[in-house]
Amino acid sequence: MDIFAKCYEPSLAGELKEKGVYPYFHALQSRQDVEVMMEGKRRIMLGSNNYLGLTTDPEVVEAGIRALEQYGTGCSGSRFLNGTLQMHLELEEELGRFLRKPGIVTFGTGFQSNVGIISALVGRHDYVICDRENHASIYAGCQLSYGKMLRYRHSDMAELEKCLQKVPETAGALIVTDGVFSMGGDIARLPEICALAKKYGARVMVDDAHGLGVLGQGGRGTASYFGLEDQVDIYMGTFSKSLASLGGYMAASEEVADFVRHASRPFIFSASIPPANCATALAALRHLEQHPELPERLRELSLYARKGMTDRGLKIRESALTAPTPIIPIYTYETYHTLEVAREIYDRGVYVNPTLPPATPEGEALLRRQLEELLGDTGTAENVRIDAVEQGSWLLVTLRAECLEEIGREVPLTKE
């Protein structure tokens, strides 16, 4: 049998292209900002992870330019060998101070971070316990490890406890959870998770890809938000969202970080973060430290947008209804309806992410709206509100328009 046979079979992607609702790989022709040029047309961006709006900050951009001039375009090696720059060490040192964890390991991407951390720590006789809605990179890390994976229903603490009870006393256990869930926008029940971990002798790892720069004191993340920094053993995060760059990190004790540094194959056998990415992440981190009001304004905007949308009849997952996070899931449920809505919105000048199974459970497709810090010329909270109203209203109008005759049939945007 030809291993490539599957590549020539009919596929969902091919079917969506034929129907004109294929939603992926739209070409951006400008900077990642609140307004972008995409495929020759100005569009409002409601699908970016640029939560603090720092991808276009002049100081952050200038830091990347200076790094290119000083170090060139790449490191041409792994951190283990010739690929460690002094700037990598500076980034790790400052990140450790900010997160109040002394052991920092940086990786080339956020995905690589989860894979590298989990595969290094979870051994043959260990257990890793996951929320079913954890990010795909967490599952990839579990698959690469030699341990046994157990899963519990989303935020179901009773089922988490049942999983912990299955772990033999002679085995180690690591509970891994998203801090802010990337599809639903809700926050992990971290106090209960930490209490159960303590009860059963497990360790806790939080994926804070969507928590850094969003939650906690000065944007320090989910553990800080709950006041549990001393009870979460490992933070994982990424530089590609609030820190406007590319790469990822692990924050833990010095001993755990050093173990991962010498045992993680994805870390050892990958080239290091390029100079420009390292410099922009460091500059964005410094900007965040100097402006702790940015996460506060982002949280304010997130709650304001949620209220505006629910007041107009759109349904948001109950667990995410009061979550002060920039990820707002608008449930559209059926796959083709979701793609038609997304296409109509896109054609009218708004980019939003349609999210489909298997990224969501079957029958729970959604439009994933993501907000970013929006500051007018004066940088006041009122400017934030004005921008939120303008963007939120536009999205609501286009969503409602999907129920009109242009589509030819009514599209259910809410589910009773």
N, C-alpha and C positions, 0 to 999 in steps of 0.2 A: 504493500500500500504506500502511496506517495504521501509523505508527511505534510506536503503543501496542499493536499486535496481540500482541506477545510478552508483554505484561503480563497478558493474559487466557487464555493457554495453560496447560495443566496444568504444574505445577512440582513439584520435589522438596519444597519447603517445604510446599506444599499437601498432598502425599501424607503427609508426616511428621505434620502436624496431624491428618489423618484417622485415622492409626494411633495417635495419642496419644503419640508419642515426640518431638515437636518440642521441642528443648532450649534455645531461645533466649528472651531478653527476660523472664526471671523478674524480678518486681518486688521490689526491696529496700525494706524499710520501717524500716530502722535504720542506724546507722553501719556503715561497712565495718570489720569486726573479726573476731576468731577465731570468735565466735558471732554470728549475725545473725538478724533476723526477715525472712523472705522468704515472700511470699504467705501471710501469716497464721500461719506456723509457725516455731518456733526451729530453726535448722539450723547445723551445723558448716560453716564456710567453708574449703574446701580448693581454691578456685579463684581466689584473689585475688592481685594483684601487689603487695599491701601488705607488701613483704618485711620491713621493719623495724618494722611495726606502728605507724607514726607518724600514721596518719590520725585517731587518737583521742588522741594525746598532748596534754595540756592546754596546753603552751606553744605548740605548733604551731597548735592551734585558736584560741587567744587572739590569736596574731599575725594570723590571717586576720580576726578580728573587728575588731581595731584598724585594719587597713588599710581595711576597709569604712567605718569611721567617719571615717577621715582623708581617703580619696581617693574614696569613693563606690563604685558598683558596676562601673564600666568606664572605659576610657581614651578611647573614642570617636574613635579614630584609629590610624594605623599608627605604628610606631616612627620611620619616616622623617619624619613631620610632627609632629602634636601629641601623639602617643601615648607618648612616652618619659617615664617617671617617674624621679625620683632613685633610687627603690627598684630599678628595672630595672638601673641602673648598679651599684648596690651588689651585687645578685645576681651580675651578670657578673664584677665584680671579685673577689668572694669565691670564686666557682666557679673562676675562673682560678687563684687561689692554691692552692685545694684540689687541682685537677687538674694543676697545674704546667705549664699552657699559658697564655700571656699573652693570646691572642686568643679572646674568647668572643662568640658571637652567640646570642641566645635567640629562640625561635620559639613560636608559639601552642600547638602540639602536637608530640609526637614524630614522628608521620607527616609533618607539615609540615616538620620539620627535615630528614629524609632527602630529601624531594622538593626542598626549597630548596637544600640543599648540593650535591647531585649535579647538578641541572639548571643551577646556576650555574657549576660547575667543569668539567663535561665538555662541550667544544665540538664543533663539526661534524666535525673531523678527529681527535678523541680517542677513546680506548677506555675502557670501564668493564668490569671483570671481576668476576663475582659467583659466590659459592657458590650452588648450586641451592636450598639451604634458607634463603637469606636472607629477611628479613621482606618482606612485600608492599610496604611503603613504600619500600624500596630499589628494587624493580622499578618502582614508580611514578616515582621520581626518574630512573631510567634512561630510561623512556619519554618523560618530559618533556624530557630533554636532547636535543641534536642529535648525540650521539656514537653509536658502535657498541658494542653490548653483547655480551660473550662470557660464557658460563657454564661452570663446571666442576662435576663430580660432587662431592657433599658431602664436604668435607675430603680430596679427592683431589689431593695435591700434584703428582703426575705430570701430571695433566690441567691443573692450573693453569699449570704450566710450558709445556705445549703452547699454551695460550691466550696466554701472554706472548710466545711465539715468533712468533705471528701478527701481533703489533703492529709496524707499520713503524717504522723508526728516527726518522722525521720526525714521528711521532704521540706524543702524551702518553697515559699509561695510569694509571688509578686502580683499585686492587684494593679492593673493598668486601666486608667480611664481618661477620656478626654476631659479637660477642665470645662471648656465651652464646646458643646457638641457642634460639629461643623455643618450638619444638615439642619438640625432643629433649632439651634441658637439657644438652647437651654443650658443650665449649669449643672455640673455633677453634684450629687448629694455628698459632698466631701466630708462634712462632719460625721455622718453615719458610716461612710467608708472607712475613715480613720479609726473610728471606735471599733468597728468589726476587725480591722487589721490588728489593732492592739489586743483584742480579745483572743484572736487565734494565732498571734505571732507572725503575721504576714507583713510584708513591706508594701509601700504605696508609691506608685509612679503616676504623675499627672502630665498628660500631653497638653501643654499650654500654648499651642500654636495660635489659637484664637483668644487666648486670655492675656498674653503679654501685651502691654500697652492699652488694655481695655479694662481689666478688673484690678481691684486691689489698690493699695496705697501707691500713688504715683504710677500706676499701671504695672505693678509687680506680679500680677497674675491671680489665679484662682485661690491658691493657698493663702495669700495675703488677704484676699477678699473675705475669707472666712476666719482669719486669724489663726491659721493652722500651719504656719511655715515650719514649725519645729516638728510637725507630725507627718509631713510629706517627705519621703526619703529622696525622691528624684523628681526634678522638673525636666521636661523636654520642651523645647520651643523651636521656633523658626525665625529667620531674619527676613523672610519674604512677605511678611504682612505688615505689622506695625513698624518694623524697622527698615522697610523700604529697600531691601536688598535681596540676597540669595544666600542660603546656608541654614544651618541649624545648630543646636547646642544641647548639651546635657549639663544640669547643675545638681550636684550632690555633695557628699563629704569628699575630702581629699582622697581617702582610701578607696572609695568606690570609683571615683573618677579615674584614679591611677590604674585600677584593675581594668576598667573598660578601655582605657588608652592602650593597654598592652594585650588585650584579648579580643578586641572587636575587629573582625575581618573587614567590614565595610569602612572602618576608619583607617586601618593599617594599609589596605590595598587600594586606596582611592587618592587621587590628587587633592591637594589642599584647596581651601577657598581662594579664588583669585584675588589679587591685590585690590582691585576696584570694589569688589563686593565686600571684602573685609573692611575697607575704609568707609564705605557708605553705611554699613551696619554700625560701625563704631560712632560715626558722626550722628546717626539717627538715635542711637542710645544716649549720647550726650545731650542731644536736643530734648529727648524725653525727660531726662533727669532735670534739665533746666526749666522745663515747662510741665510740671505735674498737673496743671489745669487741663491739659489736652484730654487725658482719659476721662476726666470729670465731664467735660463738655460732650465727649462722644457718648457717654452713658446717658446724659440728659437728652441728647438728640435721639438716641435709640428708644427711650421711653416715650418721647414726644411722638415719634413716628408710629410706634405701636398703638398709642391711644388714637391718633388720627385715623389709622386704618380700621381699627375695631369699631370706632364710632361710625364709620361708613359701611359697616356690615361685613367686612372681611374677617375670616376666621383664622386665628393663629393657634398653633398648638398650645394647649393649656399650660404646660410646664414652661413654655417660653414666653407666656403672656406678660409677665412682670420682670423678666430677665433683662437687666440693663446691658445687653450685648448688641452689636451691630448686625448680627445675622437674624433676619426676620423671615421665617418660612410662611409663604402664602400657599395653602394647600389647594391644588387643582385636581388631585386624585388620579384621573385616568391619563395614561401616557400621551395619546394622540391629542386629547383636549389640551393638555399642558403645552405640547409643542406648537399647536395652532395659536394659543394665546401668546406664547413667547415670540413666535414669528410676527404676529400682528404688532406687538409692542415694539419689536426691533424695527419693523418697517416704518413705524411712526416716530422713531428717533430715540428709543430708550433701550439700553442693553441691560438685561437681567438674566440670571442663570436658571435655565430649566434643569431640574434635578430628577432623575428617573431611576427606576430599579435597574441594577441591584444596589445603587447608592442609597435608595430608600426602600422600605418594604413594598411589596406588590400592592397596587391600589392606593399608594400614598405619594404619588408624584407631586412635586411642588415647584413653585417659583421661589428661588432663594435670593432674596433682596439683601444686599449688603451696603451698609452706610459707611461713610468716612467723615472724618472731622472736616467740617465746612466752615471756613472763616471768610467773612467779607473783609473789605478794606480796613474796617475799624477793629475787627477781631472780637466783636462783642457777641454775647449769647443771643441777642436779637437777630444778628446776621445769621447765626446758626439756624434759628427757628424759621426765618424767611426762606432760606435755601431748602430746609426740610419740607416746608409746606409746598414750595414750588415742585420739588421732585416727587414728593409723595402724592400730590394732587395729579400730576401727570401720569404716574403709574396707575392710580386708581381709575382715572378716566379711560386709559387704554384697556385696563382690565374689564371695566364695565362695557366698553365698546365691543368686547369679544362676544357679548351676549346679543349683539344686534345682527342685522341681516347680512353684514359683510361676510360672515362665516357660513351663513346659510342655515344655521341651527343654533339653538341655545347651548351654551357651554356652562355646565354647573361649576361655579367658582367656590361654592361653599357646600358643605355636606351636613345634612341634618343629623 
